[in-house]
Amino acid sequence: MPGSDLTTLFAGTPVIPVLVIEETATAVPLARALVAGGLPVLEITLRTPAALDVIRAIAGEVDGAVVGAGTVLSAGQYRDAAGAGARFVVSPGATQAVLDAADASTVPLLPGAATASEVMRLLEQGYRFLKFFPAVPAGGVAYLKALAAPLPEARFCPTGGIDAARAPEYLGLSNVVCVGGSWVAPATAVAAGDWQEITRLARAAAALGGAG
């Protein structure tokens, strides 16, 4: 399914927490803390053995959470994520295998792009909502501003190197719908089970708003 379907899914959510979760036991309280702070859309990266179980747990136990799978690199991972209950899939790029898996699935894809040519190819295939990755190394705010005039129909979720200080500048761009970041769930707070701190960080991030 084209990523444009995600514009509605992500509406009103300026920050998507990008989460690398090592232990399933932390998944539900972490997700509840983020949802309580106003960040219901969560990206669980498939970088740990626990990732699919984490998605299942959040999808089944956390009211209000919209859980997705990130770092999806193959058709098999796409199918596994959908089977685990992911409501959306995120990839750092857009291989034909991943695009074909998206075409065969009811779970929408947020494909990654880092160049004008990649954006154009995805627009041709019906994708309007794209992940801009890696955001800061690939040119950051200045690059996204430059893309806005020739490619006005593209909307982005920049991810990669964005923190609380950088986020407002990205969210002020007309072609940015939201940003992805991990700063709302710092490893120290997760390890300590400091869910109140994570809710506080989420609340501050949710208040940032956005122009896109």
Beta strands, then each sheet from edge to edge (+ up, - down):
strand 1: 15-19
strand 2: 41-45
strand 3: 66-70
strand 4: 89-90
strand 5: 109-110
strand 6: 112-113
strand 7: 129-132
strand 8: 155-158
strand 9: 179-181
sheet 1: 3+ 2+ 1+ 9+
sheet 2: 4+ 5+
sheet 3: 6+ 7+ 8+
end
